[in-house]
Amino acid sequence: MEQPAPPATSTNSANSEKPPRNRKKPAKQKLDNKQAGPSAPRQLSEKLRGHPNRDSPEVRVSKTLSWILRHGAKSEGLAMRPDGFVKVTDLLANPKLKTLDLAALQEIVKADAKQRYDLVFEEGADSEAGVWWMKANQGHSIKAVKLDLVPISSASDLPTGIAVHGTTLAAWESISTQGLSKMKRNHIHLAQGVVGENVISGVRGSSQVFIFIDVQRVIDAGLKFFLSNNGVILTEGDERGFLGPQYFLRMETSKRVKIAEEGRTLTEGISSLQLNG
């Protein structure tokens, strides 16, 4: 006797078994760069530094280049030598710098009035090809970097005899009591003069207050000063990373009006600056 055919099944059938409504779907596993293991390439962002509305694309690329060479080499997967140099081929392979080539880097270095960078070609040994290397001359926060710096043993070693730090009035409140701090950087930066005095680098044009440092007194106290390749004066400060206000020689406004010196306290000077604008 012929058996009746079994009823057809459908995913839309009201009789088909439905999963409980409170059953959760298995969560998708996400692997970060550490979990993915060495076989999974690191996904680097193409996002540039700087402000997308205020800064031009060229400025944002420049800021990104500076950030990578001073702070972000490790997070960007770039190998950096102890002297701060990275291979140009590695640098140009970074997706953030995809608009650059060697000629563009050479132009950036040549056109930079503050001489922030050093770009060198090292000959290869025997049959090996030579390699281009690039570094930032100062400003690093990468602790492993040990720049080739010239030690300053006396104030007379400074070509200008001046060490000055430019800052804003807003920052003075903490500086006047704590001193200058290297913060996250490896060094406190000082210039050999103020803007407009043939100074290559070290003072921002937006500085409202200039703090002049008694270099010899700092050296006599056992703290160390160095000169970078582009003439910036660098110091690690004391054991806390500070250059205390006891080493401040005098203070001037951006208009070169003297507001504090020996015989007049720095507090009195800054009060005068606030009252007179």
TORZA-527808 format. One record per residue (C-alpha): residue in three letters; x, y, z. Coordinates in steps of 0.1 Angstrom, whole numbers, always signed. Layout:
BEGIN
SITE   rest       x       y       z
SITE    ALA       X       Y       Z
...
***
This chain:
BEGIN
SITE   rest       x       y       z
SITE    MET      +0      +0      +0
SITE    GLU     +14     +34     -10
SITE    GLN     +24     +56     +19
SITE    PRO     +15     +93     +18
SITE    ALA     +43    +117     +11
SITE    PRO     +56    +136     +42
SITE    PRO     +45    +172     +45
SITE    ALA     +68    +197     +29
SITE    THR     +89    +218     +53
SITE    SER     +95    +256     +49
SITE    THR    +115    +281     +69
SITE    ASN     +84    +302     +69
SITE    SER     +61    +275     +81
SITE    ALA     +41    +283    +112
SITE    ASN     +47    +247    +123
SITE    SER     +85    +249    +121
SITE    GLU    +103    +251    +154
SITE    LYS    +114    +286    +164
SITE    PRO    +143    +293    +187
SITE    PRO    +135    +308    +220
SITE    ARG    +132    +346    +218
SITE    ASN    +156    +351    +247
SITE    ARG    +183    +330    +230
SITE    LYS    +213    +352    +223
SITE    LYS    +233    +349    +192
SITE    PRO    +269    +339    +198
SITE    ALA    +291    +370    +201
SITE    LYS    +315    +376    +173
SITE    GLN    +351    +373    +184
SITE    LYS    +372    +405    +179
SITE    LEU    +409    +402    +177
SITE    ASP    +430    +431    +184
SITE    ASN    +466    +435    +172
SITE    LYS    +479    +416    +202
SITE    GLN    +454    +387    +200
SITE    ALA    +458    +384    +163
SITE    GLY    +493    +371    +166
SITE    PRO    +524    +378    +144
SITE    SER    +507    +365    +112
SITE    ALA    +481    +393    +113
SITE    PRO    +493    +426     +99
SITE    ARG    +488    +457    +120
SITE    GLN    +460    +479    +106
SITE    LEU    +473    +515    +107
SITE    SER    +450    +545    +104
SITE    GLU    +454    +571     +77
SITE    LYS    +441    +598    +100
SITE    LEU    +464    +628    +100
SITE    ARG    +474    +650    +129
SITE    GLY    +461    +686    +131
SITE    HIS    +427    +701    +128
SITE    PRO    +407    +692     +96
SITE    ASN    +391    +726     +94
SITE    ARG    +419    +750    +105
SITE    ASP    +449    +733     +90
SITE    SER    +457    +727     +53
SITE    PRO    +464    +692     +41
SITE    GLU    +501    +701     +38
SITE    VAL    +502    +714     +74
SITE    ARG    +485    +682     +86
SITE    VAL    +510    +660     +68
SITE    SER    +538    +681     +83
SITE    LYS    +524    +677    +118
SITE    THR    +520    +640    +113
SITE    LEU    +556    +636    +101
SITE    SER    +568    +655    +132
SITE    TRP    +546    +634    +155
SITE    ILE    +558    +601    +141
SITE    LEU    +595    +610    +144
SITE    ARG    +592    +625    +179
SITE    HIS    +565    +604    +196
SITE    GLY    +547    +579    +175
SITE    ALA    +572    +556    +158
SITE    LYS    +565    +526    +180
SITE    SER    +527    +529    +178
SITE    GLU    +531    +532    +140
SITE    GLY    +553    +501    +139
SITE    LEU    +585    +519    +128
SITE    ALA    +619    +507    +139
SITE    MET    +639    +536    +153
SITE    ARG    +676    +536    +160
SITE    PRO    +689    +548    +194
SITE    ASP    +700    +580    +178
SITE    GLY    +664    +587    +166
SITE    PHE    +668    +578    +129
SITE    VAL    +642    +557    +110
SITE    LYS    +645    +543     +75
SITE    VAL    +629    +566     +49
SITE    THR    +615    +536     +31
SITE    ASP    +597    +526     +64
SITE    LEU    +585    +561     +69
SITE    LEU    +571    +565     +33
SITE    ALA    +553    +531     +37
SITE    ASN    +532    +545     +65
SITE    PRO    +496    +551     +52
SITE    LYS    +495    +585     +69
SITE    LEU    +523    +597     +47
SITE    LYS    +512    +582     +14
SITE    THR    +513    +616      -4
SITE    LEU    +551    +619      +3
SITE    ASP    +581    +606     -15
SITE    LEU    +619    +611     -10
SITE    ALA    +619    +643     -30
SITE    ALA    +590    +657      -9
SITE    LEU    +609    +648     +23
SITE    GLN    +640    +665     +10
SITE    GLU    +620    +696      +2
SITE    ILE    +604    +696     +37
SITE    VAL    +639    +694     +53
SITE    LYS    +653    +721     +31
SITE    ALA    +624    +745     +35
SITE    ASP    +620    +741     +73
SITE    ALA    +633    +774     +88
SITE    LYS    +636    +758    +122
SITE    GLN    +657    +729    +109
SITE    ARG    +636    +703    +128
SITE    TYR    +648    +674    +108
SITE    ASP    +679    +656     +96
SITE    LEU    +679    +636     +64
SITE    VAL    +710    +616     +56
SITE    PHE    +722    +589     +32
SITE    GLU    +744    +561     +44
SITE    GLU    +765    +542     +20
SITE    GLY    +759    +504     +20
SITE    ALA    +787    +479     +28
SITE    ASP    +802    +460      -1
SITE    SER    +774    +451     -25
SITE    GLU    +746    +464      -3
SITE    ALA    +726    +494     -14
SITE    GLY    +727    +526      +6
SITE    VAL    +699    +537     +28
SITE    TRP    +682    +571     +35
SITE    TRP    +675    +578     +71
SITE    MET    +655    +606     +88
SITE    LYS    +651    +619    +123
SITE    ALA    +637    +648    +143
SITE    ASN    +665    +669    +158
SITE    GLN    +648    +673    +192
SITE    GLY    +614    +671    +209
SITE    HIS    +612    +634    +215
SITE    SER    +591    +617    +241
SITE    ILE    +605    +582    +232
SITE    LYS    +627    +574    +262
SITE    ALA    +649    +550    +243
SITE    VAL    +661    +578    +220
SITE    LYS    +696    +591    +229
SITE    LEU    +704    +620    +206
SITE    ASP    +739    +629    +196
SITE    LEU    +740    +662    +216
SITE    VAL    +769    +686    +224
SITE    PRO    +773    +691    +261
SITE    ILE    +775    +726    +275
SITE    SER    +800    +729    +303
SITE    SER    +799    +767    +307
SITE    ALA    +776    +796    +298
SITE    SER    +805    +807    +275
SITE    ASP    +799    +776    +254
SITE    LEU    +766    +791    +241
SITE    PRO    +772    +811    +209
SITE    THR    +748    +838    +219
SITE    GLY    +753    +835    +257
SITE    ILE    +715    +834    +261
SITE    ALA    +690    +807    +271
SITE    VAL    +654    +817    +270
SITE    HIS    +620    +799    +271
SITE    GLY    +589    +814    +255
SITE    THR    +555    +807    +271
SITE    THR    +520    +821    +275
SITE    LEU    +506    +842    +302
SITE    ALA    +481    +814    +310
SITE    ALA    +510    +790    +316
SITE    TRP    +528    +813    +339
SITE    GLU    +507    +805    +370
SITE    SER    +522    +771    +373
SITE    ILE    +557    +780    +359
SITE    SER    +561    +808    +384
SITE    THR    +559    +783    +413
SITE    GLN    +570    +750    +399
SITE    GLY    +594    +761    +372
SITE    LEU    +597    +748    +336
SITE    SER    +588    +712    +331
SITE    LYS    +598    +687    +304
SITE    MET    +564    +671    +308
SITE    LYS    +562    +641    +285
SITE    ARG    +592    +650    +265
SITE    ASN    +628    +640    +272
SITE    HIS    +640    +675    +276
SITE    ILE    +631    +711    +284
SITE    HIS    +636    +733    +253
SITE    LEU    +654    +767    +254
SITE    ALA    +663    +790    +226
SITE    GLN    +695    +811    +221
SITE    GLY    +674    +842    +217
SITE    VAL    +639    +854    +209
SITE    VAL    +620    +855    +177
SITE    GLY    +636    +879    +152
SITE    GLU    +671    +876    +165
SITE    ASN    +684    +851    +139
SITE    VAL    +672    +823    +161
SITE    ILE    +667    +791    +142
SITE    SER    +645    +772    +167
SITE    GLY    +633    +770    +202
SITE    VAL    +608    +798    +208
SITE    ARG    +572    +798    +194
SITE    GLY    +561    +830    +176
SITE    SER    +530    +830    +198
SITE    SER    +550    +834    +230
SITE    GLN    +537    +862    +253
SITE    VAL    +564    +859    +280
SITE    PHE    +601    +853    +277
SITE    ILE    +619    +837    +306
SITE    PHE    +657    +841    +306
SITE    ILE    +677    +814    +324
SITE    ASP    +708    +818    +344
SITE    VAL    +728    +792    +326
SITE    GLN    +759    +792    +347
SITE    ARG    +740    +790    +379
SITE    VAL    +722    +759    +365
SITE    ILE    +754    +743    +355
SITE    ASP    +770    +751    +389
SITE    ALA    +741    +733    +406
SITE    GLY    +750    +701    +387
SITE    LEU    +723    +702    +361
SITE    LYS    +733    +695    +325
SITE    PHE    +727    +715    +293
SITE    PHE    +731    +702    +257
SITE    LEU    +729    +717    +222
SITE    SER    +710    +699    +195
SITE    ASN    +719    +698    +158
SITE    ASN    +697    +728    +151
SITE    GLY    +710    +749    +180
SITE    VAL    +682    +743    +206
SITE    ILE    +694    +742    +242
SITE    LEU    +681    +710    +260
SITE    THR    +681    +700    +296
SITE    GLU    +665    +672    +315
SITE    GLY    +661    +695    +345
SITE    ASP    +663    +681    +380
SITE    GLU    +654    +646    +392
SITE    ARG    +617    +656    +388
SITE    GLY    +622    +669    +353
SITE    PHE    +619    +706    +363
SITE    LEU    +641    +737    +360
SITE    GLY    +630    +757    +391
SITE    PRO    +622    +794    +393
SITE    GLN    +654    +799    +413
SITE    TYR    +672    +797    +380
SITE    PHE    +651    +824    +363
SITE    LEU    +673    +854    +355
SITE    ARG    +647    +878    +342
SITE    MET    +614    +880    +324
SITE    GLU    +602    +901    +295
SITE    THR    +570    +906    +275
SITE    SER    +569    +898    +238
SITE    LYS    +575    +935    +232
SITE    ARG    +608    +931    +251
SITE    VAL    +595    +951    +281
SITE    LYS    +614    +939    +312
SITE    ILE    +589    +930    +339
SITE    ALA    +611    +910    +363
SITE    GLU    +647    +910    +373
SITE    GLU    +670    +910    +403
SITE    GLY    +655    +932    +430
SITE    ARG    +620    +928    +417
SITE    THR    +602    +895    +423
SITE    LEU    +587    +875    +395
SITE    THR    +553    +877    +412
SITE    GLU    +555    +915    +411
SITE    GLY    +565    +913    +375
SITE    ILE    +537    +891    +364
SITE    SER    +512    +913    +383
SITE    SER    +525    +943    +364
SITE    LEU    +521    +924    +331
SITE    GLN    +484    +915    +340
SITE    LEU    +476    +951    +349
SITE    ASN    +493    +967    +319
SITE    GLY    +482    +940    +294
***
